[in-house]
């Protein structure tokens, strides 16, 4: 059982990590809270550097160049949320990231193998799961929380070595590098807006004027949520946005009664919302997210392409969605593209 670790809660202590991080691979994980905020609130950073374990109290540490340099070359497992935190802190991504979940997906372990299951499969070590939903903002952390936090990084470096060897043996290291590049975290705000826009536009059969208003309100809500650091659905629920599009309430009272927005929220923001009715119409139709519908020929191409991809991926024992997911494949085909226009597809067909 691992009991020795370094607790760091002052930026001046980071110097000891800087001298070490150049000598060995840096395994990284983070614990955070995201209950009533738009952005994740980091609570703890865990590192393994060589044989040493470091727990960084992110309630006390401030973003710094030292911390940024430490995070430039990391090993993670299912690291999208960790990378989101790094992006929010430093407005950029690490230079090198080895994600053991991505590597495992190219070695026959499925798309979303958990850290615990991969540790068991590769190393025959059993890890607890019961503290993953713990209160990581609490201080002091309990001994079991400390044990769990250390366990989350204790096996990353060893798994990286094993998976790297597997990838080399299978001739898939280039695949891994490409998938890793494609899956690097980037802010998902634009993607969230586009998906909601397409979903609501289709289901509610919106005309072009309504689509422009929908897009403007979705963007307004996203900006508002980011500025206030509050969950987007705390600002306005999707159904409330749909009511605004359909009913176009003409004053604050109607926003409260017909849409169900909070009175205090409407008092400060109602006029801004109503102003979007006119300003949204200045949005050029071509700047709205594309809503593709496949014609008969494209539907046949899509079905054949999907089946071809499934068969090839089954042969290679990799998840088809690593190549492209179903919805993106539809869009890809609707734009006149083929499977051969996808770089990973060309790679796996060698």
FIVOMAR-163472 format. One record per residue (C-alpha): residue number from 0; residue in three letters; x, y, z. Coordinates in pm, 1 decimal. Layout:
N
[NUM, ALA, [X, Y, Z]];
...
# end
This chain:
350
[0, UNK, [0.0, 0.0, 0.0]];
[1, UNK, [132.0, 344.4, -96.6]];
[2, UNK, [153.2, 582.8, 197.9]];
[3, UNK, [436.2, 822.8, 108.2]];
[4, UNK, [353.2, 1135.6, -88.3]];
[5, UNK, [434.0, 1505.9, -106.5]];
[6, UNK, [155.5, 1753.6, -26.1]];
[7, UNK, [204.1, 2085.5, -205.8]];
[8, UNK, [-8.0, 2387.6, -118.4]];
[9, UNK, [229.3, 2675.3, -195.5]];
[10, UNK, [358.9, 2781.4, -537.3]];
[11, UNK, [714.3, 2806.8, -405.1]];
[12, UNK, [711.9, 2429.3, -355.2]];
[13, UNK, [663.8, 2364.9, -726.5]];
[14, UNK, [1036.8, 2404.4, -793.1]];
[15, UNK, [1102.9, 2052.3, -666.1]];
[16, UNK, [871.7, 1913.8, -935.8]];
[17, UNK, [1032.5, 2113.9, -1216.3]];
[18, UNK, [1370.1, 1950.4, -1158.2]];
[19, UNK, [1209.8, 1605.5, -1152.4]];
[20, UNK, [962.5, 1628.8, -1437.2]];
[21, UNK, [1236.7, 1637.2, -1701.5]];
[22, UNK, [1377.4, 1306.5, -1576.9]];
[23, UNK, [1072.6, 1081.8, -1599.9]];
[24, UNK, [723.8, 1049.4, -1743.8]];
[25, UNK, [464.3, 1251.0, -1555.5]];
[26, UNK, [140.6, 1067.1, -1474.1]];
[27, UNK, [-143.6, 1311.6, -1411.1]];
[28, UNK, [-500.1, 1312.4, -1286.9]];
[29, UNK, [-727.4, 1575.5, -1134.3]];
[30, UNK, [-1020.4, 1589.1, -897.0]];
[31, UNK, [-1267.6, 1873.0, -928.3]];
[32, UNK, [-1613.7, 1999.1, -842.5]];
[33, UNK, [-1871.3, 2092.8, -1103.9]];
[34, UNK, [-2204.8, 2126.7, -928.4]];
[35, UNK, [-2315.4, 2486.2, -973.7]];
[36, UNK, [-2057.0, 2624.8, -1215.9]];
[37, UNK, [-2002.6, 2636.7, -1591.5]];
[38, UNK, [-1631.8, 2563.5, -1557.0]];
[39, UNK, [-1488.7, 2276.5, -1350.1]];
[40, UNK, [-1347.8, 2395.5, -1017.8]];
[41, UNK, [-1015.0, 2212.6, -962.6]];
[42, UNK, [-964.3, 2068.9, -615.4]];
[43, UNK, [-660.7, 1842.8, -644.2]];
[44, UNK, [-388.8, 1762.0, -897.3]];
[45, UNK, [-216.9, 1425.4, -863.7]];
[46, UNK, [122.5, 1346.0, -1015.6]];
[47, UNK, [355.7, 1053.1, -1022.3]];
[48, UNK, [708.1, 1140.9, -1128.8]];
[49, UNK, [939.4, 841.8, -1121.1]];
[50, UNK, [871.2, 674.3, -787.5]];
[51, UNK, [744.1, 991.1, -617.4]];
[52, UNK, [382.1, 1098.3, -567.7]];
[53, UNK, [272.9, 1461.1, -543.9]];
[54, UNK, [-68.6, 1593.5, -442.8]];
[55, UNK, [-126.4, 1959.0, -529.0]];
[56, UNK, [-391.1, 2148.0, -334.6]];
[57, UNK, [-554.3, 2349.0, -611.9]];
[58, UNK, [-767.6, 2536.9, -360.0]];
[59, UNK, [-449.0, 2718.5, -259.0]];
[60, UNK, [-216.6, 2705.8, -560.5]];
[61, UNK, [-234.8, 2972.5, -829.6]];
[62, UNK, [-181.9, 2915.3, -1204.0]];
[63, UNK, [183.1, 2984.3, -1283.3]];
[64, UNK, [446.5, 2927.6, -1550.4]];
[65, UNK, [603.1, 2662.1, -1326.6]];
[66, UNK, [278.6, 2467.0, -1305.9]];
[67, UNK, [218.6, 2509.8, -1677.8]];
[68, UNK, [560.8, 2367.0, -1764.0]];
[69, UNK, [502.2, 2068.9, -1533.2]];
[70, UNK, [181.6, 1989.8, -1723.1]];
[71, UNK, [339.1, 2002.7, -2068.7]];
[72, UNK, [419.8, 1630.4, -2094.6]];
[73, UNK, [162.6, 1408.6, -1925.1]];
[74, UNK, [10.3, 1061.8, -1913.7]];
[75, UNK, [-364.8, 1051.7, -1845.9]];
[76, UNK, [-658.2, 812.2, -1867.7]];
[77, UNK, [-975.4, 944.2, -2030.8]];
[78, UNK, [-824.3, 1287.9, -1997.4]];
[79, UNK, [-1080.9, 1518.4, -2163.1]];
[80, UNK, [-1189.3, 1676.0, -1833.5]];
[81, UNK, [-829.0, 1707.0, -1714.3]];
[82, UNK, [-740.2, 1881.3, -2039.8]];
[83, UNK, [-1042.5, 2108.5, -2006.8]];
[84, UNK, [-913.2, 2223.9, -1668.3]];
[85, UNK, [-566.6, 2287.2, -1811.9]];
[86, UNK, [-719.3, 2478.7, -2104.5]];
[87, UNK, [-922.2, 2696.2, -1868.2]];
[88, UNK, [-620.3, 2766.1, -1647.4]];
[89, UNK, [-361.2, 2841.5, -1915.2]];
[90, UNK, [-558.7, 2896.3, -2235.9]];
[91, UNK, [-360.4, 2625.2, -2410.8]];
[92, UNK, [-307.2, 2250.5, -2415.6]];
[93, UNK, [-7.9, 2042.9, -2301.4]];
[94, UNK, [252.3, 1978.9, -2569.8]];
[95, UNK, [244.6, 1600.7, -2528.5]];
[96, UNK, [-41.5, 1386.7, -2396.7]];
[97, UNK, [-51.1, 1006.7, -2381.7]];
[98, UNK, [-406.7, 894.4, -2303.5]];
[99, UNK, [-409.3, 529.8, -2197.7]];
[100, UNK, [-781.1, 499.0, -2278.3]];
[101, UNK, [-722.1, 602.2, -2639.7]];
[102, UNK, [-422.2, 369.0, -2664.0]];
[103, UNK, [-626.1, 82.9, -2517.3]];
[104, UNK, [-908.1, 141.5, -2767.7]];
[105, UNK, [-659.9, 71.9, -3048.3]];
[106, UNK, [-539.0, -245.1, -2876.5]];
[107, UNK, [-871.7, -426.2, -2852.5]];
[108, UNK, [-1001.1, -301.9, -2516.4]];
[109, UNK, [-1309.7, -120.2, -2645.7]];
[110, UNK, [-1398.5, 246.5, -2668.6]];
[111, UNK, [-1438.7, 354.7, -2306.1]];
[112, UNK, [-1248.8, 104.7, -2090.6]];
[113, UNK, [-1232.5, 234.1, -1732.6]];
[114, UNK, [-907.6, 298.1, -1549.5]];
[115, UNK, [-991.8, 29.0, -1291.9]];
[116, UNK, [-1069.2, -232.8, -1557.6]];
[117, UNK, [-758.4, -153.6, -1759.5]];
[118, UNK, [-537.4, -173.9, -1449.3]];
[119, UNK, [-694.6, -511.1, -1372.3]];
[120, UNK, [-651.8, -639.8, -1728.9]];
[121, UNK, [-294.9, -519.5, -1780.5]];
[122, UNK, [-150.1, -540.6, -1429.3]];
[123, UNK, [-388.2, -770.4, -1237.4]];
[124, UNK, [-432.9, -503.6, -968.3]];
[125, UNK, [-770.2, -431.2, -806.1]];
[126, UNK, [-851.6, -65.5, -739.2]];
[127, UNK, [-1139.1, 79.6, -532.3]];
[128, UNK, [-1406.4, 294.4, -699.3]];
[129, UNK, [-1599.2, 422.3, -400.6]];
[130, UNK, [-1430.7, 763.8, -369.7]];
[131, UNK, [-1472.9, 883.9, -728.5]];
[132, UNK, [-1774.6, 1095.1, -619.2]];
[133, UNK, [-1614.9, 1215.0, -298.2]];
[134, UNK, [-1612.7, 1574.4, -171.0]];
[135, UNK, [-1272.3, 1677.1, -301.9]];
[136, UNK, [-1309.0, 2037.5, -188.5]];
[137, UNK, [-1310.1, 1930.1, 175.1]];
[138, UNK, [-994.7, 1978.8, 382.0]];
[139, UNK, [-829.0, 1783.0, 520.0]];
[140, UNK, [-877.6, 1497.5, 278.9]];
[141, UNK, [-944.3, 1162.5, 442.9]];
[142, UNK, [-683.5, 881.9, 432.2]];
[143, UNK, [-910.7, 688.9, 193.3]];
[144, UNK, [-935.8, 990.9, -38.0]];
[145, UNK, [-556.3, 1020.3, -38.3]];
[146, UNK, [-523.5, 650.3, -117.0]];
[147, UNK, [-774.8, 677.9, -400.9]];
[148, UNK, [-609.2, 991.5, -543.7]];
[149, UNK, [-266.3, 828.2, -548.4]];
[150, UNK, [-409.4, 510.2, -698.2]];
[151, UNK, [-545.2, 712.6, -989.7]];
[152, UNK, [-191.8, 788.7, -1110.0]];
[153, UNK, [10.1, 502.1, -961.3]];
[154, UNK, [-24.3, 274.9, -1265.2]];
[155, UNK, [-37.5, 516.8, -1557.5]];
[156, UNK, [333.6, 509.8, -1642.5]];
[157, UNK, [349.1, 129.5, -1637.2]];
[158, UNK, [35.9, 103.4, -1852.0]];
[159, UNK, [179.2, 356.4, -2097.6]];
[160, UNK, [486.0, 136.3, -2142.4]];
[161, UNK, [276.2, -176.7, -2198.0]];
[162, UNK, [32.9, -9.2, -2437.2]];
[163, UNK, [311.9, 163.4, -2630.5]];
[164, UNK, [472.1, -175.5, -2688.4]];
[165, UNK, [139.0, -320.3, -2801.4]];
[166, UNK, [85.1, -30.9, -3042.6]];
[167, UNK, [433.7, -74.4, -3186.1]];
[168, UNK, [385.2, -450.2, -3224.1]];
[169, UNK, [50.8, -397.1, -3399.0]];
[170, UNK, [193.6, -121.4, -3617.7]];
[171, UNK, [-62.4, 126.1, -3483.5]];
[172, UNK, [144.7, 398.8, -3322.0]];
[173, UNK, [70.1, 632.6, -3613.6]];
[174, UNK, [-301.0, 560.6, -3568.1]];
[175, UNK, [-271.4, 646.8, -3200.4]];
[176, UNK, [-97.0, 975.6, -3272.3]];
[177, UNK, [-366.5, 1074.4, -3522.7]];
[178, UNK, [-659.5, 980.8, -3295.7]];
[179, UNK, [-492.2, 1161.0, -3005.2]];
[180, UNK, [-454.4, 1476.1, -3213.0]];
[181, UNK, [-817.1, 1461.0, -3326.3]];
[182, UNK, [-944.4, 1408.2, -2973.2]];
[183, UNK, [-740.5, 1680.5, -2803.1]];
[184, UNK, [-972.2, 1889.0, -2590.1]];
[185, UNK, [-1110.9, 2208.1, -2733.8]];
[186, UNK, [-1391.4, 2413.8, -2591.6]];
[187, UNK, [-1717.5, 2237.6, -2667.9]];
[188, UNK, [-1938.0, 2549.8, -2652.8]];
[189, UNK, [-1962.9, 2576.1, -3031.4]];
[190, UNK, [-2042.5, 2205.6, -3063.2]];
[191, UNK, [-2312.3, 2227.1, -2793.1]];
[192, UNK, [-2475.9, 2522.2, -2968.1]];
[193, UNK, [-2463.8, 2354.0, -3309.9]];
[194, UNK, [-2610.1, 2024.1, -3187.3]];
[195, UNK, [-2893.4, 2198.0, -3001.6]];
[196, UNK, [-2958.9, 2423.3, -3297.8]];
[197, UNK, [-2990.4, 2127.1, -3534.1]];
[198, UNK, [-3200.3, 1922.6, -3290.4]];
[199, UNK, [-3451.3, 2200.4, -3215.9]];
[200, UNK, [-3463.9, 2325.3, -3575.7]];
[201, UNK, [-3555.4, 1977.3, -3699.1]];
[202, UNK, [-3797.8, 1875.7, -3424.2]];
[203, UNK, [-3983.3, 2209.5, -3417.6]];
[204, UNK, [-3971.8, 2259.5, -3796.0]];
[205, UNK, [-3847.4, 2615.8, -3762.1]];
[206, UNK, [-3852.7, 2864.6, -4047.5]];
[207, UNK, [-3545.2, 3071.9, -4131.1]];
[208, UNK, [-3646.9, 3364.7, -3909.0]];
[209, UNK, [-3699.0, 3132.7, -3612.8]];
[210, UNK, [-3367.6, 2958.5, -3679.7]];
[211, UNK, [-3184.7, 3290.2, -3666.5]];
[212, UNK, [-3350.4, 3375.9, -3335.7]];
[213, UNK, [-3275.2, 3029.9, -3196.2]];
[214, UNK, [-2908.9, 3058.8, -3287.8]];
[215, UNK, [-2885.2, 3406.3, -3133.3]];
[216, UNK, [-3047.6, 3295.7, -2806.2]];
[217, UNK, [-2830.1, 2984.7, -2777.5]];
[218, UNK, [-2518.5, 3197.7, -2827.1]];
[219, UNK, [-2646.7, 3459.9, -2580.6]];
[220, UNK, [-2710.8, 3192.9, -2316.0]];
[221, UNK, [-2366.9, 3038.8, -2365.0]];
[222, UNK, [-2192.3, 3375.3, -2329.5]];
[223, UNK, [-2402.8, 3459.0, -2022.8]];
[224, UNK, [-2326.0, 3122.0, -1859.2]];
[225, UNK, [-1953.0, 3161.0, -1921.8]];
[226, UNK, [-1943.4, 3517.1, -1790.5]];
[227, UNK, [-2135.5, 3424.6, -1473.8]];
[228, UNK, [-1969.3, 3081.8, -1445.4]];
[229, UNK, [-2306.6, 2911.6, -1405.3]];
[230, UNK, [-2449.1, 2599.7, -1577.1]];
[231, UNK, [-2624.4, 2690.8, -1900.6]];
[232, UNK, [-2952.7, 2530.9, -1787.9]];
[233, UNK, [-2947.9, 2749.4, -1476.8]];
[234, UNK, [-2968.7, 3048.5, -1709.4]];
[235, UNK, [-3243.8, 2916.2, -1935.4]];
[236, UNK, [-3368.2, 2564.4, -1996.1]];
[237, UNK, [-3394.4, 2437.5, -2352.6]];
[238, UNK, [-3774.1, 2417.7, -2329.9]];
[239, UNK, [-3785.8, 2783.0, -2223.7]];
[240, UNK, [-3583.1, 2877.7, -2529.5]];
[241, UNK, [-3829.0, 2685.4, -2747.1]];
[242, UNK, [-4118.5, 2877.4, -2592.1]];
[243, UNK, [-3950.0, 3209.1, -2667.6]];
[244, UNK, [-3900.8, 3103.4, -3030.7]];
[245, UNK, [-4263.1, 2991.2, -3064.3]];
[246, UNK, [-4442.9, 3259.9, -2860.6]];
[247, UNK, [-4213.4, 3563.0, -2896.1]];
[248, UNK, [-4329.8, 3723.7, -2569.5]];
[249, UNK, [-4332.7, 4099.6, -2618.6]];
[250, UNK, [-4247.1, 4220.4, -2268.4]];
[251, UNK, [-4098.2, 4113.7, -1937.1]];
[252, UNK, [-4432.1, 4011.3, -1789.5]];
[253, UNK, [-4490.6, 3766.8, -2074.0]];
[254, UNK, [-4137.7, 3628.2, -2035.9]];
[255, UNK, [-4225.1, 3545.7, -1675.6]];
[256, UNK, [-4579.0, 3414.8, -1728.5]];
[257, UNK, [-4556.1, 3245.2, -2068.5]];
[258, UNK, [-4196.6, 3122.4, -2061.4]];
[259, UNK, [-4149.5, 3065.1, -1688.5]];
[260, UNK, [-3831.2, 3267.8, -1643.9]];
[261, UNK, [-3748.8, 3393.8, -1295.5]];
[262, UNK, [-3869.9, 3744.1, -1221.3]];
[263, UNK, [-3530.6, 3869.3, -1100.2]];
[264, UNK, [-3357.1, 3726.6, -1407.4]];
[265, UNK, [-3609.7, 3894.1, -1638.2]];
[266, UNK, [-3578.9, 4223.1, -1451.9]];
[267, UNK, [-3210.4, 4244.8, -1544.4]];
[268, UNK, [-3203.5, 4057.1, -1876.2]];
[269, UNK, [-3551.8, 4060.2, -2029.6]];
[270, UNK, [-3490.0, 4360.5, -2252.4]];
[271, UNK, [-3169.5, 4204.9, -2386.0]];
[272, UNK, [-3358.4, 3888.2, -2477.3]];
[273, UNK, [-3639.9, 4073.7, -2651.5]];
[274, UNK, [-3384.4, 4282.4, -2841.8]];
[275, UNK, [-3259.3, 3959.5, -2999.9]];
[276, UNK, [-3584.3, 3935.3, -3198.7]];
[277, UNK, [-3461.7, 4211.8, -3429.1]];
[278, UNK, [-3084.0, 4179.4, -3403.8]];
[279, UNK, [-3092.9, 3806.0, -3480.4]];
[280, UNK, [-3243.4, 3872.9, -3823.2]];
[281, UNK, [-2915.7, 4033.7, -3929.3]];
[282, UNK, [-2747.2, 3693.7, -3905.3]];
[283, UNK, [-2666.7, 3567.0, -4254.0]];
[284, UNK, [-2839.4, 3237.2, -4327.9]];
[285, UNK, [-2512.6, 3086.5, -4453.7]];
[286, UNK, [-2350.3, 3143.6, -4113.7]];
[287, UNK, [-2603.8, 2917.8, -3939.4]];
[288, UNK, [-2500.4, 2556.4, -3865.8]];
[289, UNK, [-2571.1, 2327.9, -4158.4]];
[290, UNK, [-2873.0, 2099.8, -4132.9]];
[291, UNK, [-2812.2, 1815.4, -4373.8]];
[292, UNK, [-3072.8, 1575.5, -4505.3]];
[293, UNK, [-2953.4, 1285.3, -4715.6]];
[294, UNK, [-3117.7, 1224.6, -5051.3]];
[295, UNK, [-3186.0, 869.1, -5169.0]];
[296, UNK, [-2846.7, 823.9, -5333.5]];
[297, UNK, [-2663.0, 965.5, -5032.2]];
[298, UNK, [-2865.6, 742.1, -4799.6]];
[299, UNK, [-2746.7, 438.7, -4993.5]];
[300, UNK, [-2385.4, 561.8, -4987.6]];
[301, UNK, [-2413.4, 624.1, -4612.7]];
[302, UNK, [-2549.4, 274.0, -4543.3]];
[303, UNK, [-2279.3, 109.2, -4755.4]];
[304, UNK, [-2003.1, 322.1, -4600.2]];
[305, UNK, [-2121.1, 248.9, -4247.2]];
[306, UNK, [-2133.6, -125.5, -4312.6]];
[307, UNK, [-1790.0, -120.6, -4474.4]];
[308, UNK, [-1648.3, 68.6, -4176.8]];
[309, UNK, [-1808.2, -167.6, -3923.3]];
[310, UNK, [-1669.6, -475.3, -4099.3]];
[311, UNK, [-1317.9, -330.9, -4123.6]];
[312, UNK, [-1315.8, -219.5, -3760.8]];
[313, UNK, [-1443.3, -558.9, -3643.6]];
[314, UNK, [-1158.2, -718.9, -3836.5]];
[315, UNK, [-908.8, -488.7, -3660.8]];
[316, UNK, [-1088.4, -504.4, -3321.7]];
[317, UNK, [-1120.4, -127.1, -3290.4]];
[318, UNK, [-1435.1, 82.5, -3229.5]];
[319, UNK, [-1582.6, 226.5, -3553.9]];
[320, UNK, [-1646.6, 561.1, -3383.1]];
[321, UNK, [-1270.4, 613.8, -3364.3]];
[322, UNK, [-1285.8, 656.6, -3740.5]];
[323, UNK, [-1604.1, 867.7, -3738.3]];
[324, UNK, [-1930.9, 854.0, -3544.3]];
[325, UNK, [-2263.4, 787.1, -3715.4]];
[326, UNK, [-2395.6, 1143.8, -3713.6]];
[327, UNK, [-2067.6, 1286.5, -3840.1]];
[328, UNK, [-2059.7, 1021.4, -4112.4]];
[329, UNK, [-2403.8, 1138.5, -4229.8]];
[330, UNK, [-2280.4, 1497.1, -4246.2]];
[331, UNK, [-1961.1, 1380.6, -4416.9]];
[332, UNK, [-2160.5, 1198.6, -4688.7]];
[333, UNK, [-2409.3, 1485.6, -4728.2]];
[334, UNK, [-2117.3, 1717.2, -4807.0]];
[335, UNK, [-2016.4, 1492.9, -5095.3]];
[336, UNK, [-1725.8, 1320.2, -4919.7]];
[337, UNK, [-1638.0, 951.6, -4896.0]];
[338, UNK, [-1466.1, 728.9, -4640.6]];
[339, UNK, [-1141.0, 777.3, -4830.9]];
[340, UNK, [-1146.9, 1144.7, -4735.0]];
[341, UNK, [-1101.7, 1042.2, -4368.0]];
[342, UNK, [-733.6, 1025.5, -4276.1]];
[343, UNK, [-766.0, 745.1, -4020.3]];
[344, UNK, [-965.8, 534.6, -4266.8]];
[345, UNK, [-684.0, 565.9, -4518.3]];
[346, UNK, [-430.6, 471.0, -4250.2]];
[347, UNK, [-610.4, 158.6, -4130.0]];
[348, UNK, [-652.0, 42.5, -4488.6]];
[349, UNK, [-278.7, 90.7, -4537.8]];
# end
